[in-house]
Amino acid sequence: MLTYEPGSPKLAEQGESARGDDKSVGAERYDRCRRRRRKVSTVYATRLLPMSLLAVASAILLVAGIACGGAGEPAAESGDSGGSAATTGTTQSSSGSAPAATQVPAAAPAATEAPAMEAMDSDVDLFTVMVTTQGNELFNSKYGQGENNLWQRLGQVWLVGGSLTDGSLVLDPATGIANKWEIVDDGLAWEFTIRPGIQFHNDEELDVHDVDFVANWAVSEESAGVSTVRIAREITNREVTGPDTFKFTFKEPLAFFGAAVSEVDNTAIGTVLSVDYWKSLPLGQTIENCTPADVCQQAEAFEENPNPGLPGPFEVVSHRYEEEILYERFEDYFLRQERPYPFRQISLRVVPELSTRVAALQAGDVDIIEADNTVVGQIQDAGGRIVYAPESVHIWINANGCNRATDNDGLPIMCHDLRVRQALDYAIDKTKIQALYGGSDAFQIDGMHGIGSPSGLGFESDLGPLPFDPDKARALLAEAGYPDGAGFNEGRVFPIHTWTGAGAPLTVELSTLICQGWKTELGIECEVNVGEEVSLKEVQYAGEIAGQYLVRTNENTYDGGRRMLGRYAREGAYIAFDQDIAAKVLAAGAMIGTQEERHQAYYEALRIIHDKHYDFTPGFLNQPYGVSDRVSGWNPWPLAPYMSALWTVEISQ
């Protein structure tokens, strides 16, 4: 077992969110550089050595002047029972005067070691899927990142499991590494009981020391993912508390933590690696400031061959970066009976060109492709089928620094005035955006910029997008001192920033439509700046375009607690630190009660965020997938920006 100095690593004070966001830029640079240079095939069976991942990262991060960054934002948190992503396995115990809470009976855990299923005659040998992008394709959760984390899903298991019950996502003690979790110490800690019988791909059994290793090494402020960094800053202690129990302790109660380390979340925070396998690997070059140094030096060797150290449903057979990862079914996967996966191998191919993916589907060379609304008709006209994954991503119109009066050049920030923020939103015709994306099947005018969703905790219909009301928009802008746009932004052009793709098709066209609305309805001289993703995020994180709006997508989430905390409730918050919002967000995070009580607490936090209107959305996209003739059924999860629940695929013979 890896040992650490007494006590958990002391975390930085909570006013450093900006530094975490700066890290994300460095990690994306690391990712781009690594991808450009790693064009070799890594076949794990023969251990062909690729170019050094971490040497590249070290050089890049030294230039950037940061430790390790993160990109994008994550999603999905916890509940209690009965609702979407409800915590079905949580109980509460305490020392001292514990807050009152309903104790939720844990569901009966699955058998500790389910017998492996025999391969069925109906199973196909190879199942092929194609996606647009694949994140950075790293299998360790400290540096692995990407909104489309299907490559992790096929090889990993999460600390807290999940399932889809009656159309709602729930936290499920039968499907994760922990078969029980408790909120203890007056709500300040989560304690997990580790399920016996889960095997890594090298046939070693997963135990509490593996959880300890990942919790101390990967869930840290050095992590690449912004979401992981934000969680790490809230942790005051991590410790093994028994032969099969592990406890996280926090500065303040974090009711959303269970979902943050769960399968229903869209990050890899809750994944676990084999510490014994990791420690057996040779040392290599490390990333600057990564600690402990000897552990960081083994990260490169792990990426050369992660397979024996993973516990998930599939083993990696070969890996060609930015091209293909080939997996083979792991027959000793502990959920083999519950999640049978009707294919012996699955090929995960990265094909950025949409036309190429569609052509492959029509030729019968692929089973599922990532599509978009521009080709839905083409696929259907050719006899193909479309399966929608509901509430996958939302359109996010955001500016950071709206709580500041002036920008870095001392010029007034327009969105500092609430009336301006509301006017800009009222002037957007959401029905035109819906039409742009092909109608209500693909785009729904609903939700709340990724912290609240119809399937999510705390969301109610009155929290949806503001209606198109140009008269009200003009009145608000005039009240703010800019009648018909006169004097707005001191006569300077007001830019909207985006990048091509930005997580969904037509974002440039979408941004242009928004800009035209502001010109037509408000008299604001507006223009769209189409930049490059990494550089745009860099200048936004650094506050260099404070008060200027960025149009992009972000995945939806069940529990917006972590996002609310990072966006509004900490000094240096990513969007705008607001003490009124912070009070409601912290109260929601501390609510450890019934599902109804948590829902109400979250509603109150979402309500004040909606009222303050620092960022907003016109709605969310349901992700369309094209499926082949032999896929007779598939039930993807909601709130997932990747091909989810592939064990539900049914193959026609």
C-alpha positions as CSV (number, residue, x, y, z in Angstrom):
1,M,0.0,0.0,0.0
2,L,1.3,3.5,-0.8
3,T,2.0,5.4,2.3
4,Y,1.6,9.1,2.9
5,E,2.8,11.6,5.4
6,P,0.6,11.8,8.6
7,G,-2.6,13.5,7.8
8,S,-4.1,14.2,4.5
9,P,-2.4,16.7,2.2
10,K,-3.3,20.2,3.3
11,L,-5.4,21.9,0.7
12,A,-5.2,25.4,-0.5
13,E,-7.7,27.9,0.9
14,Q,-11.0,28.0,-0.8
15,G,-10.5,31.3,-2.7
16,E,-8.4,29.9,-5.6
17,S,-11.0,28.7,-8.1
18,A,-9.3,30.9,-10.8
19,R,-6.1,28.9,-10.4
20,G,-8.0,25.7,-10.9
21,D,-9.4,27.1,-14.1
22,D,-6.0,28.2,-15.3
23,K,-4.8,24.7,-14.8
24,S,-7.5,23.4,-17.2
25,V,-5.9,25.4,-20.0
26,G,-2.5,23.9,-19.3
27,A,-4.0,20.4,-19.4
28,E,-5.6,21.1,-22.8
29,R,-2.3,22.2,-24.2
30,Y,-0.8,19.0,-22.8
31,D,-3.6,17.1,-24.5
32,R,-3.2,18.8,-27.9
33,C,0.6,18.4,-27.9
34,R,0.4,14.8,-26.8
35,R,-2.2,14.0,-29.5
36,R,-0.2,15.6,-32.3
37,R,2.8,13.5,-31.5
38,R,1.4,10.2,-30.4
39,K,0.4,8.8,-33.8
40,V,1.8,5.4,-33.1
41,S,-0.1,2.2,-32.2
42,T,0.1,0.9,-28.7
43,V,-0.7,-2.8,-28.6
44,Y,-0.9,-3.7,-25.0
45,A,-0.4,-7.4,-25.6
46,T,3.1,-6.7,-26.9
47,R,3.8,-3.6,-24.9
48,L,5.0,-1.4,-27.8
49,L,6.4,1.8,-26.2
50,P,4.8,5.0,-27.4
51,M,6.3,8.5,-27.1
52,S,6.4,9.8,-23.5
53,L,3.1,11.3,-22.4
54,L,4.4,12.9,-19.3
55,A,7.6,14.3,-20.7
56,V,5.5,16.3,-23.1
57,A,3.2,17.3,-20.3
58,S,6.1,18.5,-18.2
59,A,7.5,20.7,-20.8
60,I,4.1,22.2,-21.7
61,L,3.1,22.8,-18.1
62,L,6.5,24.4,-17.3
63,V,5.9,26.9,-20.1
64,A,2.4,27.5,-18.9
65,G,3.7,28.1,-15.4
66,I,1.1,25.9,-13.8
67,A,1.0,22.4,-12.2
68,C,-1.6,20.5,-14.1
69,G,-4.8,21.9,-15.6
70,G,-8.4,20.8,-16.3
71,A,-10.9,21.5,-19.1
72,G,-14.6,22.0,-19.2
73,E,-17.0,21.2,-16.4
74,P,-18.5,18.1,-15.2
75,A,-22.0,17.2,-13.9
76,A,-24.4,14.9,-12.0
77,E,-24.6,14.7,-8.2
78,S,-26.5,12.9,-5.5
79,G,-30.0,12.4,-4.1
80,D,-31.6,10.2,-1.5
81,S,-34.3,8.0,-2.7
82,G,-37.2,7.9,-5.1
83,G,-36.1,10.7,-7.5
84,S,-33.7,11.0,-10.4
85,A,-30.3,10.0,-9.2
86,A,-31.6,9.4,-5.8
87,T,-29.2,7.9,-3.2
88,T,-30.7,4.4,-2.7
89,G,-27.9,3.2,-0.5
90,T,-27.2,6.1,1.9
91,T,-27.7,6.1,5.6
92,Q,-26.7,8.8,8.1
93,S,-25.0,8.3,11.4
94,S,-23.2,10.9,13.5
95,S,-21.3,11.9,16.6
96,G,-22.5,14.6,18.8
97,S,-25.6,16.5,17.7
98,A,-26.3,15.3,14.3
99,P,-28.8,17.0,12.0
100,A,-32.1,15.2,11.8
101,A,-32.4,13.1,8.6
102,T,-34.4,10.3,7.2
103,Q,-32.5,7.1,7.2
104,V,-32.9,5.5,3.8
105,P,-32.8,1.7,3.9
106,A,-30.0,0.4,1.8
107,A,-31.0,-1.8,-1.1
108,A,-29.9,-5.3,-0.8
109,P,-26.4,-5.5,-2.4
110,A,-25.7,-7.8,-5.3
111,A,-23.9,-11.0,-4.7
112,T,-20.3,-10.3,-3.8
113,E,-19.0,-12.4,-6.7
114,A,-21.6,-13.1,-9.3
115,P,-20.6,-16.1,-11.5
116,A,-19.4,-15.1,-14.9
117,M,-21.9,-15.7,-17.7
118,E,-21.1,-18.0,-20.5
119,A,-20.8,-16.3,-23.9
120,M,-24.2,-16.7,-25.5
121,D,-24.5,-18.0,-29.0
122,S,-26.4,-14.8,-29.9
123,D,-23.5,-12.6,-28.9
124,V,-21.7,-11.0,-31.8
125,D,-17.9,-11.1,-32.1
126,L,-17.4,-7.4,-32.9
127,F,-19.5,-4.3,-32.2
128,T,-18.3,-1.0,-33.7
129,V,-19.1,2.6,-32.6
130,M,-17.8,5.9,-34.0
131,V,-17.5,9.2,-32.1
132,T,-16.4,12.7,-33.0
133,T,-13.8,13.1,-30.3
134,Q,-12.5,11.1,-27.4
135,G,-11.1,13.4,-24.7
136,N,-7.4,12.9,-24.0
137,E,-7.7,9.0,-23.9
138,L,-5.8,8.7,-20.6
139,F,-7.1,6.0,-18.2
140,N,-5.9,7.5,-14.9
141,S,-8.4,9.8,-13.3
142,K,-5.8,12.3,-12.2
143,Y,-5.1,13.5,-15.8
144,G,-7.7,11.8,-17.9
145,Q,-10.4,14.2,-19.1
146,G,-13.0,14.7,-21.7
147,E,-16.8,15.2,-21.8
148,N,-17.1,12.1,-24.0
149,N,-15.6,9.7,-21.6
150,L,-16.8,6.5,-23.2
151,W,-13.3,5.1,-23.3
152,Q,-13.3,5.2,-19.5
153,R,-16.8,3.8,-19.1
154,L,-15.7,0.6,-21.0
155,G,-12.8,-0.1,-18.7
156,Q,-13.7,1.3,-15.3
157,V,-16.1,0.9,-12.3
158,W,-17.1,3.8,-10.1
159,L,-17.0,4.0,-6.3
160,V,-20.8,4.6,-6.3
161,G,-22.8,2.8,-8.8
162,G,-25.9,3.9,-10.7
163,S,-28.9,2.5,-12.5
164,L,-31.9,3.7,-14.5
165,T,-35.1,3.0,-12.5
166,D,-38.5,3.9,-13.8
167,G,-36.9,6.4,-16.2
168,S,-34.8,8.1,-13.4
169,L,-31.1,7.8,-12.6
170,V,-30.5,6.5,-9.1
171,L,-27.3,5.9,-7.1
172,D,-27.3,2.2,-6.6
173,P,-25.3,0.2,-4.1
174,A,-25.7,-2.9,-6.2
175,T,-23.6,-1.6,-9.2
176,G,-20.6,0.1,-7.7
177,I,-17.4,-0.5,-5.8
178,A,-19.1,0.5,-2.5
179,N,-22.1,-1.6,-1.4
180,K,-22.9,0.9,1.4
181,W,-22.2,4.5,2.2
182,E,-23.0,6.6,5.2
183,I,-23.0,10.3,6.0
184,V,-21.3,10.6,9.4
185,D,-19.6,13.1,11.8
186,D,-22.5,15.6,11.8
187,G,-22.7,15.5,8.1
188,L,-19.0,16.4,7.5
189,A,-17.9,13.0,6.2
190,W,-18.9,10.2,3.8
191,E,-17.8,6.7,4.7
192,F,-17.9,4.0,2.1
193,T,-17.9,0.2,2.6
194,I,-16.0,-1.6,-0.2
195,R,-17.6,-4.5,-1.9
196,P,-15.6,-7.8,-1.7
197,G,-15.1,-9.9,-4.9
198,I,-14.5,-7.2,-7.5
199,Q,-11.5,-8.3,-9.7
200,F,-9.0,-6.2,-11.6
201,H,-8.1,-7.5,-15.0
202,N,-5.0,-9.2,-13.6
203,D,-7.3,-11.3,-11.3
204,E,-6.3,-9.4,-8.2
205,E,-9.1,-8.4,-5.9
206,L,-9.9,-4.7,-5.4
207,D,-9.8,-3.6,-1.8
208,V,-9.8,-0.5,0.4
209,H,-6.1,0.2,-0.2
210,D,-6.8,0.8,-3.9
211,V,-9.5,3.3,-3.0
212,D,-7.0,5.0,-0.6
213,F,-4.4,5.2,-3.3
214,V,-6.7,6.9,-5.8
215,A,-8.3,9.2,-3.2
216,N,-5.0,10.6,-2.1
217,W,-3.2,10.7,-5.5
218,A,-5.9,11.5,-8.1
219,V,-8.5,13.5,-6.2
220,S,-6.1,16.4,-5.7
221,E,-5.6,20.0,-6.7
222,E,-3.0,18.8,-9.2
223,S,-5.7,16.9,-11.2
224,A,-6.4,17.9,-14.7
225,G,-10.1,18.2,-14.4
226,V,-11.6,21.4,-13.0
227,S,-14.4,19.3,-11.3
228,T,-11.8,17.2,-9.5
229,V,-9.9,20.2,-8.3
230,R,-13.0,21.8,-6.9
231,I,-13.9,18.6,-5.0
232,A,-10.3,18.3,-3.7
233,R,-10.4,21.8,-2.3
234,E,-13.4,20.8,-0.1
235,I,-11.7,17.8,1.4
236,T,-9.9,18.0,4.7
237,N,-9.0,14.4,5.3
238,R,-9.0,11.0,3.5
239,E,-8.5,7.9,5.6
240,V,-8.9,4.1,5.8
241,T,-11.2,3.6,8.8
242,G,-11.4,-0.2,8.8
243,P,-10.6,-3.4,6.8
244,D,-13.1,-2.5,4.2
245,T,-14.1,1.2,4.9
246,F,-12.8,4.5,3.7
247,K,-13.8,8.0,4.7
248,F,-13.7,11.5,3.1
249,T,-14.0,14.4,5.5
250,F,-15.0,17.9,4.2
251,K,-14.8,21.6,5.4
252,E,-18.6,21.8,5.2
253,P,-21.3,19.2,4.6
254,L,-21.4,18.1,0.9
255,A,-24.6,16.2,0.3
256,F,-23.7,16.0,-3.4
257,F,-20.4,14.1,-2.9
258,G,-21.9,10.7,-3.4
259,A,-23.0,11.5,-6.9
260,A,-19.7,13.3,-7.6
261,V,-17.9,9.9,-7.3
262,S,-20.6,7.9,-9.0
263,E,-21.4,6.3,-12.3
264,V,-24.2,8.8,-13.0
265,D,-21.6,11.6,-12.9
266,N,-19.9,12.5,-16.2
267,T,-16.3,12.5,-14.9
268,A,-13.9,9.8,-13.8
269,I,-13.5,11.1,-10.2
270,G,-14.9,7.9,-8.6
271,T,-12.9,5.4,-10.6
272,V,-10.3,3.2,-8.9
273,L,-7.0,1.7,-10.0
274,S,-4.9,-1.2,-8.6
275,V,-2.2,0.3,-6.3
276,D,-0.2,-3.0,-6.4
277,Y,-0.1,-2.9,-10.2
278,W,0.8,0.8,-10.3
279,K,3.6,0.3,-7.8
280,S,5.0,-2.6,-9.9
281,L,5.5,-0.3,-12.9
282,P,8.9,1.2,-13.9
283,L,9.6,4.8,-13.1
284,G,9.6,7.4,-15.8
285,Q,9.6,11.2,-16.2
286,T,7.2,13.0,-14.1
287,I,5.0,16.2,-14.3
288,E,6.4,19.3,-12.6
289,N,5.1,19.7,-9.1
290,C,3.2,16.4,-9.1
291,T,3.4,14.6,-5.8
292,P,4.3,12.0,-4.6
293,A,7.1,12.1,-7.2
294,D,7.6,8.3,-7.4
295,V,3.9,7.7,-8.0
296,C,3.8,10.4,-10.7
297,Q,6.7,8.8,-12.4
298,Q,4.7,5.6,-12.9
299,A,1.9,7.3,-14.7
300,E,3.5,7.0,-18.1
301,A,4.1,3.3,-17.7
302,F,0.5,2.9,-16.7
303,E,-0.8,4.6,-19.8
304,E,1.4,2.2,-21.9
305,N,-0.6,-0.7,-20.4
306,P,-3.5,0.3,-18.1
307,N,-5.3,-2.9,-18.7
308,P,-4.3,-5.1,-15.7
309,G,-5.0,-2.3,-13.3
310,L,-8.6,-1.7,-14.3
311,P,-11.7,-3.5,-13.0
312,G,-14.3,-2.7,-15.6
313,P,-16.4,-4.7,-18.1
314,F,-13.8,-4.6,-20.9
315,E,-10.1,-5.1,-21.2
316,V,-8.1,-3.0,-23.6
317,V,-6.7,-5.1,-26.5
318,S,-5.1,-2.3,-28.5
319,H,-4.9,1.5,-28.5
320,R,-4.2,3.7,-31.5
321,Y,-4.4,7.2,-30.2
322,E,-7.1,9.4,-31.9
323,E,-8.0,6.4,-34.1
324,E,-9.2,3.3,-32.2
325,I,-9.4,1.6,-28.9
326,L,-10.3,-2.1,-29.2
327,Y,-11.8,-3.8,-26.1
328,E,-12.5,-7.4,-25.2
329,R,-15.1,-8.4,-22.7
330,F,-13.8,-9.2,-19.2
331,E,-15.7,-12.3,-18.3
332,D,-15.0,-11.9,-14.5
333,Y,-16.6,-8.5,-14.4
334,F,-18.7,-8.5,-11.2
335,L,-21.8,-7.3,-13.0
336,R,-21.5,-9.7,-16.0
337,Q,-25.0,-11.1,-15.3
338,E,-26.7,-7.8,-14.8
339,R,-24.9,-6.1,-17.6
340,P,-24.2,-8.8,-20.2
341,Y,-23.0,-6.7,-23.2
342,P,-24.1,-8.8,-26.2
343,F,-20.7,-8.5,-28.0
344,R,-17.3,-10.1,-27.3
345,Q,-15.3,-7.1,-28.6
346,I,-16.1,-3.5,-29.1
347,S,-14.2,-1.1,-31.4
348,L,-14.3,2.5,-30.3
349,R,-13.3,4.6,-33.3
350,V,-12.6,8.3,-33.5
351,V,-13.9,9.6,-36.8
352,P,-14.2,13.5,-36.7
353,E,-15.8,13.8,-40.1
354,L,-19.6,13.4,-39.8
355,S,-20.0,12.5,-43.5
356,T,-17.6,9.6,-43.0
357,R,-19.5,8.3,-40.0
358,V,-22.8,8.5,-41.9
359,A,-21.3,6.7,-44.9
360,A,-19.9,3.9,-42.7
361,L,-23.4,3.5,-41.1
362,Q,-25.1,3.3,-44.5
363,A,-22.5,0.8,-45.7
364,G,-23.1,-1.4,-42.7
365,D,-19.6,-1.0,-41.3
366,V,-20.6,0.4,-37.9
367,D,-23.3,-0.2,-35.4
368,I,-23.7,3.2,-33.7
369,I,-22.5,6.6,-34.7
370,E,-22.5,9.9,-33.0
371,A,-24.8,12.0,-35.3
372,D,-26.3,15.5,-35.2
373,N,-29.5,17.1,-36.4
374,T,-28.1,18.0,-39.7
375,V,-28.0,14.3,-40.8
376,V,-31.0,12.9,-39.1
377,G,-33.1,13.1,-42.2
378,Q,-30.3,11.6,-44.3
379,I,-30.0,8.6,-42.0
380,Q,-33.7,8.0,-41.9
381,D,-34.2,8.4,-45.6
382,A,-31.6,5.7,-46.2
383,G,-33.5,3.3,-43.9
384,G,-31.5,4.0,-40.8
385,R,-32.8,4.7,-37.3
386,I,-32.2,7.5,-34.8
387,V,-32.0,7.0,-31.1
388,Y,-32.0,10.1,-28.9
389,A,-30.2,10.3,-25.6
390,P,-32.3,12.8,-23.7
391,E,-31.0,16.0,-22.1
392,S,-27.4,15.4,-23.2
393,V,-26.0,18.9,-23.4
394,H,-27.2,22.4,-23.0
395,I,-26.4,25.6,-24.8
396,W,-24.5,27.8,-22.3
397,I,-24.3,31.5,-22.8
398,N,-21.9,32.7,-20.1
399,A,-19.6,35.6,-19.2
400,N,-17.4,35.6,-16.2
401,G,-16.8,38.8,-14.2
402,C,-20.3,40.2,-14.4
403,N,-20.0,40.9,-10.7
404,R,-17.1,43.3,-11.5
405,A,-17.8,47.0,-12.4
406,T,-14.9,47.3,-14.8
407,D,-12.7,45.0,-16.9
408,N,-8.9,44.7,-16.9
409,D,-8.6,47.9,-18.9
410,G,-10.8,49.9,-16.5
411,L,-13.8,50.0,-18.9
412,P,-17.3,49.4,-17.6
413,I,-18.7,45.9,-17.8
414,M,-22.1,45.9,-19.3
415,C,-23.4,42.8,-17.7
416,H,-22.6,44.2,-14.2
417,D,-26.2,45.5,-14.4
418,L,-28.9,42.8,-13.8
419,R,-31.2,44.7,-16.2
420,V,-28.7,44.3,-19.0
421,R,-28.3,40.6,-18.4
422,Q,-32.0,40.1,-18.4
423,A,-32.5,42.3,-21.5
424,L,-29.9,40.3,-23.5
425,D,-31.8,37.0,-22.6
426,Y,-35.3,38.4,-23.4
427,A,-34.0,39.5,-26.8
428,I,-33.1,35.9,-27.8
429,D,-35.8,34.2,-29.9
430,K,-35.5,30.6,-28.6
431,T,-37.9,29.2,-31.2
432,K,-35.5,30.3,-33.9
433,I,-32.8,28.3,-32.1
434,Q,-35.1,25.3,-31.9
435,A,-35.7,25.6,-35.6
436,L,-32.0,25.9,-36.3
437,Y,-31.5,22.5,-34.6
438,G,-34.3,20.8,-36.3
439,G,-37.3,21.0,-34.0
440,S,-38.3,19.8,-30.6
441,D,-37.0,16.2,-31.0
442,A,-33.4,17.6,-31.0
443,F,-33.8,20.8,-29.1
444,Q,-36.0,21.6,-26.1
445,I,-36.5,25.1,-24.7
446,D,-36.1,24.0,-21.1
447,G,-33.5,23.6,-18.4
448,M,-31.1,25.9,-16.6
449,H,-27.6,26.0,-18.1
450,G,-26.4,22.7,-16.8
451,I,-27.1,23.2,-13.1
452,G,-30.7,22.3,-13.4
453,S,-32.5,20.0,-15.8
454,P,-36.0,18.5,-16.0
455,S,-34.6,15.2,-14.8
456,G,-32.5,16.9,-12.2
457,L,-32.6,17.8,-8.5
458,G,-34.3,21.0,-7.6
459,F,-35.5,22.0,-11.1
460,E,-39.1,23.3,-11.6
461,S,-40.7,24.7,-14.7
462,D,-40.4,28.3,-13.5
463,L,-36.6,28.0,-13.7
464,G,-36.5,27.5,-17.5
465,P,-35.3,29.9,-20.2
466,L,-36.7,33.4,-20.2
467,P,-39.3,33.8,-23.0
468,F,-38.7,35.9,-26.1
469,D,-40.0,39.3,-25.2
470,P,-38.4,42.1,-27.2
471,D,-40.5,44.9,-25.7
472,K,-39.5,43.9,-22.2
473,A,-35.9,43.6,-23.3
474,R,-35.9,47.2,-24.7
475,A,-37.5,48.5,-21.6
476,L,-34.9,46.9,-19.4
477,L,-32.1,48.2,-21.5
478,A,-33.5,51.7,-21.5
479,E,-33.9,51.5,-17.7
480,A,-30.3,50.6,-17.5
481,G,-29.4,53.8,-19.4
482,Y,-29.0,52.5,-22.9
483,P,-32.2,53.4,-24.9
484,D,-32.2,51.6,-28.3
485,G,-28.6,50.6,-27.5
486,A,-27.3,54.2,-27.3
487,G,-24.0,54.3,-25.4
488,F,-24.0,50.6,-24.8
489,N,-20.4,49.3,-24.3
490,E,-19.3,53.0,-24.8
491,G,-20.0,52.6,-28.5
492,R,-17.6,49.8,-28.9
493,V,-18.6,46.5,-30.7
494,F,-19.9,44.0,-28.2
495,P,-18.4,40.6,-29.1
496,I,-19.8,37.1,-28.7
497,H,-17.2,34.4,-28.6
498,T,-17.4,30.8,-29.8
499,W,-15.4,28.1,-31.5
500,T,-16.4,25.8,-34.3
501,G,-18.2,22.8,-32.9
502,A,-18.0,24.0,-29.3
503,G,-19.5,20.6,-28.3
504,A,-22.4,20.7,-30.7
505,P,-23.0,21.5,-34.4
506,L,-24.0,24.9,-35.6
507,T,-22.6,26.9,-32.7
508,V,-21.3,29.6,-35.1
509,E,-24.7,29.9,-36.7
510,L,-26.3,29.9,-33.3
511,S,-24.0,32.7,-32.1
512,T,-24.8,34.7,-35.3
513,L,-28.5,34.3,-34.6
514,I,-28.1,35.6,-31.1
515,C,-26.0,38.5,-32.3
516,Q,-28.5,39.4,-34.9
517,G,-31.3,39.4,-32.3
518,W,-29.3,41.8,-30.1
519,K,-28.8,44.1,-33.1
520,T,-32.4,44.0,-34.3
521,E,-34.2,44.1,-31.0
522,L,-31.8,46.2,-28.8
523,G,-29.7,48.3,-31.2
524,I,-26.5,46.8,-29.9
525,E,-23.6,46.7,-32.3
526,C,-22.6,43.0,-32.0
527,E,-20.2,40.7,-33.8
528,V,-19.2,37.0,-33.5
529,N,-15.6,36.1,-32.8
530,V,-14.9,32.5,-33.9
531,G,-11.7,31.5,-32.1
532,E,-9.9,28.4,-31.0
533,E,-11.2,26.4,-28.0
534,V,-8.1,26.3,-25.9
535,S,-7.1,29.9,-26.4
536,L,-10.6,31.2,-25.8
537,K,-10.9,29.2,-22.6
538,E,-7.5,30.5,-21.6
539,V,-8.4,34.2,-21.9
540,Q,-11.8,33.7,-20.3
541,Y,-10.3,31.8,-17.3
542,A,-7.7,34.6,-16.9
543,G,-10.5,37.3,-16.9
544,E,-9.2,38.9,-20.1
545,I,-12.6,39.0,-21.7
546,A,-14.6,39.7,-18.5
547,G,-18.2,40.7,-19.2
548,Q,-18.1,39.3,-22.8
549,Y,-20.3,36.3,-23.6
550,L,-19.1,32.9,-24.7
551,V,-21.5,30.6,-26.5
552,R,-20.7,26.9,-26.0
553,T,-22.2,23.6,-24.8
554,N,-21.8,21.8,-21.5
555,E,-23.2,18.5,-20.4
556,N,-26.3,18.5,-18.3
557,T,-26.3,17.2,-14.8
558,Y,-28.6,15.7,-12.2
559,D,-27.2,17.4,-9.2
560,G,-25.8,20.9,-9.8
561,G,-24.3,21.3,-6.4
562,R,-20.7,21.1,-7.4
563,R,-21.2,23.4,-10.3
564,M,-23.1,26.0,-8.2
565,L,-20.3,25.9,-5.7
566,G,-17.6,26.5,-8.3
567,R,-19.4,29.0,-10.4
568,Y,-20.9,31.3,-7.7
569,A,-20.2,30.3,-4.1
570,R,-16.4,30.6,-3.7
571,E,-14.0,33.6,-3.9
572,G,-12.5,33.6,-7.4
573,A,-15.6,31.7,-8.7
574,Y,-15.5,30.9,-12.4
575,I,-18.7,32.9,-13.3
576,A,-19.3,35.4,-10.5
577,F,-18.8,35.2,-6.7
578,D,-22.1,36.3,-5.1
579,Q,-22.6,36.1,-1.4
580,D,-26.4,35.8,-1.7
581,I,-26.1,32.9,-4.0
582,A,-23.3,31.4,-1.8
583,A,-25.6,31.3,1.2
584,K,-28.2,29.3,-0.7
585,V,-25.7,27.0,-2.4
586,L,-24.0,26.1,0.9
587,A,-27.4,25.5,2.6
588,A,-28.3,23.2,-0.3
589,G,-25.0,21.4,0.1
590,A,-25.5,20.9,3.8
591,M,-29.1,19.5,3.4
592,I,-28.9,15.9,4.4
593,G,-32.5,14.9,4.6
594,T,-35.3,13.4,2.5
595,Q,-35.4,13.7,-1.2
596,E,-38.2,16.3,-1.0
597,E,-36.1,18.4,1.5
598,R,-33.1,18.3,-0.7
599,H,-35.1,19.1,-3.8
600,Q,-36.5,22.2,-2.0
601,A,-33.1,23.3,-0.9
602,Y,-31.8,23.0,-4.4
603,Y,-34.8,24.8,-5.8
604,E,-34.1,27.8,-3.6
605,A,-30.4,27.9,-4.7
606,L,-31.4,27.5,-8.4
607,R,-34.1,30.2,-7.9
608,I,-31.7,32.9,-6.8
609,I,-29.2,31.9,-9.5
610,H,-31.9,32.3,-12.0
611,D,-32.9,35.6,-10.6
612,K,-29.4,36.9,-10.6
613,H,-29.0,35.7,-14.2
614,Y,-25.2,35.8,-14.5
615,D,-25.4,33.1,-17.2
616,F,-28.3,31.6,-19.0
617,T,-29.4,29.1,-21.7
618,P,-32.0,28.9,-24.5
619,G,-32.4,25.2,-23.9
620,F,-30.8,21.8,-24.3
621,L,-30.0,19.3,-27.0
622,N,-31.1,15.6,-27.1
623,Q,-28.1,13.8,-28.6
624,P,-29.1,11.8,-31.7
625,Y,-27.3,8.6,-32.6
626,G,-27.5,6.7,-35.8
627,V,-27.9,2.9,-35.3
628,S,-27.5,0.1,-37.7
629,D,-30.2,-2.5,-38.7
630,R,-28.8,-5.1,-36.4
631,V,-29.3,-2.9,-33.3
632,S,-32.9,-3.7,-32.5
633,G,-32.9,-2.0,-29.2
634,W,-30.9,0.4,-27.0
635,N,-31.8,2.5,-23.9
636,P,-29.2,5.2,-23.3
637,W,-29.2,7.1,-20.0
638,P,-30.5,10.7,-19.8
639,L,-28.0,13.4,-18.8
640,A,-25.1,11.6,-20.5
641,P,-23.0,13.3,-23.2
642,Y,-21.6,9.9,-24.4
643,M,-22.9,6.6,-25.6
644,S,-24.2,5.3,-22.3
645,A,-25.7,2.0,-21.1
646,L,-24.3,-0.1,-24.0
647,W,-25.2,-3.2,-22.0
648,T,-28.8,-2.5,-22.9
649,V,-28.1,-3.0,-26.7
650,E,-30.1,-5.7,-28.3
651,I,-28.8,-7.4,-31.4
652,S,-31.1,-8.8,-34.0
653,Q,-30.0,-12.1,-35.5
